[in-house]
Amino acid sequence: MGQRIVQTNEKLPLIESVPLSFQHLFAMFGSTILVPIIFHVDPATILLMNGIGTLIYLFICRGKIPAYLGSSFAFISPVLAVIGTHGYQAALGGFVAVGIVFIIVSFIIHLVGTKWIDVVFPPVTMGSIVAIIGLQLIPTAATSAGLIAPAGAAKWAMDPKTVLVSLLTIAITVFGWVLFRGFLKIIPILIGFVSGYLIAWGAGLLNFKPVVDAGWLSLPHFYSPSWDAASISIILPAALVVVAEHIGHLIVTGNIVGKDLIKDPGLDRSMFGNGISTVISGFVGSTPNTTYGENIGVLAITRVFSTWVIGGAAVIAVILSFVGKLSALISATPSAVIGGISLILYGVIASNGFRIFVESKVDFAKAQNIILATVIFAAGLSGVTINIGKVPLNGMGLATIIGVLLSLFFALINYLKLSNED
């Protein structure tokens, strides 16, 4: 008998909901906290606003989209450029502007509808882009797991303890996924995370000094935005990448859930919720938000799509942002554990991209389909970067834009009956 699917509107008993919510929290924690660490700002502030932003998003989307909002990686390069010259407050002004762009895009979508998505994102394009989302992140996870050298490392030696912890974390998660029964079957990520944490402790990879030094209660630091036109112009182009990422995430989430989320509650509502969350975050000192691929991976594994569980994860995040020792305890998680779990989650996302090919019956005997997939994968995985001002466009962002342009070109020649496949 197949695994029971828990749909978006279903509530589970509290004894089941709490560990499922923690599972989502742990899935997003490493990536979303990494961004403020890079920017040298208080991670508790970002954790607080990601939680609040997710609750706002769930409310605006009428509890129909099981998505968690976390810190977007698309802004790292332009924000570092702004921080170096004008400071973090100037970057916050850019974040608010990005949120306003998301809101404007949501209004445009509301007015013109979503039929254009079938032309801009045919199944072969969307499947390829979704696969890229996972595939481009796998090397990052492998680096965290200690399995490959960090980018730019002149000399590198594999750390046996890190590799052992990451591999055991992966093994426990995978075996739990296929062997556990009952409720344990739907929390393999949580079990893998906790097991990996304990193994890392035994291996001496944990540093508990920050936990000891942290207070039980602490207030996140809040920052006020400043308004600098040059800084805003540097950060704003990255909004294009997040818009493309948002559409891709929503489509693959709908594919996993088995519902057309683009139509109900609608791409416009989803984008509006993301925009409102980002604007509010920018005004108090947090980073722009985006729907998180790690949590999409959790949905695919557990088949639990309840937005009540996602909301529970958001509430826990808000609470943790004020509990210094608990936040520090989770922040102390070794990269080996985060990397091991992320390898599975990113792989699941990539697999769902290929699943779109199968379910949409994409015919790779057609030249247009094979060309679209080939070009998108080449653009997304080659490492090629195109700079738009201070914004580097690569990976999924570059693959999305090239895929869209090529899809539009093929749609045009098909409309004009110029294709040799007609």
N, C-alpha and C positions, 0 to 999 in steps of 0.2 A: 504494500500500500504506500502511495506517495506521501510526501510530507505535507501536513496541513498548511494551507495558506491563510494567514491572518491579514485581512484587508484593512485599508486605511482608516475606516471608521470604527473598527472593533476595539473594545477595551479588554485588557487581560487582567487577571487577578494581580493585586499589588505584589505578591510574592514572586510573580513571574516578570512583571513590568520593570521592577527595579533593576535586576541584573541585566535585562535586555537594554535598558536605558544606559547603564554603565558601559555596556558593550559598545554602543554608539559613541559614547563620550571618549572611551579609550581609542577608538578607531580614528577620531579626528584630532585627538589631543596633540600628538607629536608634531604634525604638520602646522596646525593653527598656532601653536606656541612658538614654533621656530621663527615665524615672521617677526613678532615683537622682539625676540632675542637678537635678530639681525639688525633691527632698527634701534636697539638699546632703549626700549621703553618697557613699562611694567606689563608683564604677561597677564597679570590678573585683570587689568583693564580690558584687554582684548578678549579674555575668557568671559568676562562679565557681559560685554556687548555682543559677543557671538551668541551667547545664551539668550539675551533679550531680543537680539535681531531675529533669531530663529523663531521665538514665540510670536513676534510681530508678523513674520512671514507666514507661519502656520495659520494665524488669525485671518490675514488678508486672503490667503488661498483657501479659506473655509475648511481647513483641516483635511484637504484632499490630496496634498502632495507631501509624501514622506521625505522631506529634504532637510538636512542640517546645514546651516550657513557657517562657514569658517573663513579664516583669513586667506585672501587670494595671493598666490605667488606671482601673478602677472605684473604686480606693481613694484616688485623688489628693486629692479634696476633703476627705473626712473625716480623712485623715492630716495634711494641712496644718493643719487645725483643731486636731488633737492636738499636733502639733509646736510650734505657736505657744504652747501653754499648759503642756504637760508634757514636751516633748522627744521625740526619735526613739525613745528606749528604751521609752517608754510605748506608742508606736505598735507596736513589735515585740511587746509583750504582746498587742495586738489581733490582730496577724498570726497568732500561735500559736493564738489562740481561733478565728480564721477557719478555719485548717487543721483544727482539731478538729471544727468544724461540717461541713466537707466529709467527714470520716471518718464522722461520725454519719449524714449523708445517704446515704453509700455503704452503710452497714449496713441502713438502712431500705429502700433499693432492693433489696438482696440478699434481704430478707425478703418484700417485697410484689411483687417482679417488675417488669416493664417494660410490661405490657399497657396500663397507664394512659397511656403515651406516645401511643398511637394515638388516644385520646380527647382528651388535653390538647394534643397537637401533630398534628392532621390535616395532610395534605399542603399544603393552602392556607395554614395557619398557619405551618408550618415553612418553606415556600418563601419566604413574606413575611419571616419573621424572618431567614433566611439572607441574603436580598437586603439587608435593613436593615444587617446586619453590615458589608457592603462599602460601601453607599451612604452611611451616616452618616460613614464615615472618609474618603471621597473629598475633601471640602472641606479636611480637615487636610492631606492629601497635596498638594492644589493650592496651599495656602498655603506649604508647604515648598518647592514647586517654583517659587514666586515668581509664580504665575499669578493669584492673588487676594489681596486685602488681609487681613492678620491681623485676627482678631476684636477689635473695639474700637479699631482704628486710626483716629485722627481724620484724618490726612493720610497718603497712601500713594502712592508712585510706583513703577511696575514697573521692576525692575533688569534691563536688557537682558542682562547677562552671566549672571545667575541663570536667566532664562527660556531663553536660548540653550542653556545646559548641560543644563537639565531636558528641553527638547524634543529635543535630540540624544540624550540618554540614552534617552528613550522611543522615538525613531525607531530607534536601533540595536537595542534590545531587541525591538521589534516586527518589524523586518525580519529579524533573526536567527531569530526564532521561526518565521517562515513561509518563509524562504529557505535557512537552513542545513540541512545534511544530516549524517548519521552522528552521532557523539557531540556535535558542536557544536549539534545541534538540541535537545538536552535541557539545555543550560546557557545559554540566552539571558539569564537574569537575571544570572548571573555575568559574562557578556560585557558586558552593558549596564552593570553596576556598574563594572567595571574601566575600560571605555571612558569612562564619565562621569567617573570619578575623574581620568583622564589629561586629558580635555578641561578639567575644572575647574582642574587644575594649570596648563595652558596659558593659561587665562583669568585666572589670578591670584587664584582664589578659595580657595586652600589656605593654611592657616597652619601651617607646620611647626615653629614655636617649641616647642609642647608636646611634639612628638616629640623634638626636640633635648634638651629639658630632662629628659625621662623617662629613668629608668635602664633598663638591659637587663632586670634582674630586680627585682621588687618584690612584697611580700606584701600581699594585700588587707587592709583594715581590718575587724576583727570587732567587733560591738556586742552587748551583752547586754540582753535584754528586762527591763523592769520591769513591775509588775502594778498597774494602776490601773483600778478598775471603771468610772469615768466614761469613760476613754479607750477601753476595750474596747467599751462600749455605743455609742460614736460610730462605731467602725469596723465592728462586727459586721454591721449591716444590709446593708453592701455585699456580703456573702457571697451574698445572694439573687441579685444581679445576675450574679455569677460562676457560680453554679450554673446559671442559665438560659443564660448564654453557653456554658458547658461542654457542656450538652446539645445546643445548636444546632451547635456546632463538631463534636461527635462525629457527629451525624447527617449533616452536609454532608461530612465526611471519609469516612464510610461510603459516601455517594452517589458521591463521586469515585473511591474505591477499588473500588467495586462489591461491597462486603461489608456485612453487617448487624453493625456493630461494637457496636451497642447490646446485641446478644445474645452475640456472641463477639468479644472476651473478656468483654464485658459493661460496661454503664454503671456498675455497682457497682465493678468493678475500676478503671475509668478515674477515677472520682471519688475512690476510695481513694488511688490513686497521686498525684493532684493534692493531696489532703489531707496525705499523709505528706510530700511535697515541701515544701509550704507550712509545715508545723510545723517541720521541720528548718531551713528557711530563716529562719524567725522567730527561732529560738534563737541563730543566729550573726550576725544583722544584715541579712538580705535581705528583699525584698518578697514579698508573696503571688504565687503563680504561676498562670498560666492557659494553656490551649492557645492557640496564636497563629494568627490569621487570615492573617498574611503568609505563614506557612509552608504553610498550606492552599492559598493561591494558587499557591505554587511547585509543590505536588503536582499541581494541576490543569493547569499549563502543561507540566510535564516528563513526566508520566505515570510518574515513578519514585517508587514508594511504599515502597521498601526502608527498613525501620527501622534497618538497618545504616548507611545514609547519614545518617539523623537522629542516630543514636548517634555517628557520626563528627563531626557538627557540634557535639554536646555536648562531646565530648572536646577538640575544637579550642578551644571556649569556655573550658574549664577551663585549658588550657595558656596561652591568651592572657591570662587574668586574672593570671598570674604574670610575663608578659613585657611589661614596661612600654612599650617602644618600639613593639612591634607593636600593642598595644592602643591606644596613642596615635595611631598611624598610621591605624587604622581609625576611631577616634573623630574624627579630623580631616576625615572625609568631609563635604563641603559638603551643606547641606540640599537644594540643587538636585538632587543625585544621588539622595538618599534619597527626596525627593518624587516624582521622575520614576518611579523603580522602584515606589514605593508606589501611585501612580495605577494602574498596570497590575495589581498584585496585588489591590488593593481592588475594581477593576472585575471581575476574574475571579471573586472571591467573590460579588459581586452577580449575575453571570451564572449562577452555579451555583444561586442561589436560584430564578431563573426556569426553570432546567433542571428543577428539582423539579416545577414546574407541568406541564411538558411530559411528563416521564416518568411522572408519576402521573396524567396525563390529567385534571387538575382542570377541572371544568365550570364556567366562569364565567357560564353562563346561569342557574345556581342563585343565588338571592338570598343565601343564607348564605355562599357562597364569595366573591362579589364584596364583600359587607359586611365579611367578615373581612379580606380583603386591603386594602380601602380604609381601614379603621380602623387596622390595624397600620401601614401606610405613613404615614398621617396622624400617628399618635402618635410614630412613630420619627423622622420627618423634619421635623416642624413646629418643633422646638426647644422644645417645652413641657417644663417641669421641675416635678416634684412632689418636695418635700423631705420625707423621712422622718427627722425629727430633723436631724442634720447631714449626712445622706446625700442628695445630689440624685439623683433617679431620672428619667432621660431617655433619649433615643435607643433603643438596642436593649433596654436593661433595661425601660424603660417600655413599649415595644412588645411585649415578651415577656409581661409581666404582663397587659396589656390583652388581648392575643391569647389567652392561656390562659383568662382569665375569660370572654371571649366564646365561645371554643370549648366550654367547660363549659356555658355557658348554652344554646347551640344543641344540644349533646348531650342536655341535660335535656329541652328542648321536643320534640326528636325522639323521645326515649324515651317521653314522655307523649303522643305523637302530636298535639301541638298546632300543629305547623308547617303553614303553608298550602301547603307544597311536597310534603306526603305524598299 
